[in-house]
Each structure stands twice: as C-alpha cells, then as structure tokens.
C-alpha cells in the first residue's frame, strides 16, 4: 500500500470512529437510561480496537500514552454496554472525541503532505 493509501485509510478510520463517538454522545444526552444501536456499535468497535492486531495499532496511534492509553480506554466498552450510562461516561467520550478530532486533523495534514 502506498503512503497516500495508508494515510487515506487512517484518516477514514479515524473519521468513522469520530462520527460514531459523536452519535453516542448525542444519544446519551437525549436518553441515558437505555442502550442504543450506536452505543452497541461503539462498544463492539472499541473492543475490536483494543484486542485485534492492526486495529489495536490504530487505537495506540490515536490515543496518547500507547500501552497505558490502551489499558485505560479498554473499560469503555463495558461502560457502553450497561443499560444505564455510568457517571462520567459522557465526559470520557467527549475526551475521546477531542483526541479523535486532533488525530483526524493531523492525519488530514499528513494526507495533504503526501499528495503535494
């Protein structure tokens, strides 16, 4: 895969994850007492990111602190699966959303630099 292809794929994966996190934050702000399709999807995605080979690398790349970050964020799927959203879940998701936004911007800049 070319560098442009790699950067494009990385940008796309970050963008999709970011949109999913935003959807869950919106769901939680409207009704935190029930699980939603978005919450289930984000839980599943985060579980895959923290356990599978190449996608685990994406999470470590995006989240600061590498191994420590992966361990710290690995509790999010369980929190998302609870019927009632635990205290602090929205705050953690908003932090994740900010990290993803910064990472997406950086990936976009690298993508532009590859094409230049």
C-alpha positions in Angstrom: 0.0 0.0 0.0 1.3 3.4 -0.9 1.9 6.1 1.8 -1.0 8.0 0.3 -3.2 4.9 0.6 -2.1 4.3 4.2 -2.7 7.9 5.2 -6.1 7.9 3.4 -7.2 4.7 5.2 -6.0 6.0 8.6 -7.9 9.3 8.0 -11.1 7.4 7.0 -10.9 5.0 10.1 -10.4 7.9 12.5 -13.3 9.9 10.8 -15.7 6.9 11.1 -14.8 6.3 14.8 -15.2 10.0 15.5 -18.6 10.1 13.9 -19.7 7.1 16.0 -18.5 8.7 19.2 -20.4 11.9 18.4 -23.6 9.8 17.7 -23.2 8.1 21.1 -22.7 11.4 22.9 -25.9 12.7 21.3 -27.8 9.6 22.2 -26.6 9.8 25.8 -27.6 13.4 26.1 -31.1 12.6 24.9 -31.7 9.4 26.9 -29.0 7.9 29.1 -31.3 5.2 30.5 -31.3 2.9 27.6 -28.8 1.4 25.3 -28.8 2.4 21.7 -27.7 0.9 18.4 -24.9 3.5 18.3 -23.7 2.6 21.8 -23.6 -1.1 20.9 -21.7 -0.4 17.7 -19.2 1.8 19.5 -18.8 -0.8 22.2 -18.1 -3.5 19.6 -15.7 -1.3 17.7 -13.7 -0.3 20.8 -13.5 -4.0 21.8 -12.1 -4.8 18.4 -9.7 -1.9 18.5 -8.3 -3.0 21.9 -7.9 -6.7 21.0 -7.1 -7.2 17.3 -3.8 -6.7 15.7 -3.7 -3.9 13.2 -6.8 -2.1 14.5 -5.2 -2.1 18.0 -2.3 -0.3 16.5 -4.7 2.4 15.3 -6.0 2.9 18.8 -2.5 3.1 20.2 -1.6 5.6 17.4 -4.6 7.8 18.1 -4.6 7.7 21.9 -1.7 9.2 23.7 0.5 7.1 26.0 0.4 3.9 23.9 0.1 0.9 26.2 -1.2 2.9 29.1 -3.8 4.5 27.0 -5.0 1.2 25.6 -5.4 -0.2 29.1 -7.2 2.9 30.3 -9.6 3.1 27.4 -10.3 -0.6 27.4 -13.0 -0.2 30.1 -15.2 1.9 27.8 -16.9 -1.0 26.0 -18.2 -2.4 29.3 -19.5 1.1 30.3 -21.2 1.5 27.0 -22.9 -1.9 27.4 -24.6 -1.0 30.7 -28.3 -0.3 30.5 -27.9 3.0 32.4 -24.9 5.1 31.4 -22.4 5.2 34.3 -21.4 8.5 35.8 -18.6 10.1 33.8 -19.2 8.2 30.6 -20.1 11.3 28.6 -17.0 13.1 29.9 -14.8 10.2 28.8 -16.5 10.1 25.4 -16.0 13.8 25.0 -12.3 13.4 25.8 -12.1 10.6 23.2 -13.9 12.8 20.7 -11.4 15.7 21.2 -8.5 13.2 20.8 -10.0 11.8 17.6 -10.6 15.3 16.2 -7.0 16.3 16.8 -5.8 13.0 15.3 -8.1 13.3 12.3 -6.8 16.8 11.6 -3.2 15.5 11.9 -4.0 12.6 9.6 -5.6 15.0 7.1 -2.5 17.2 7.1 -0.2 14.2 6.5 -2.5 13.1 3.7 -2.3 16.5 2.1 1.5 16.4 2.5 1.7 13.1 0.8 -0.2 14.4 -2.2 1.8 17.6 -2.5 
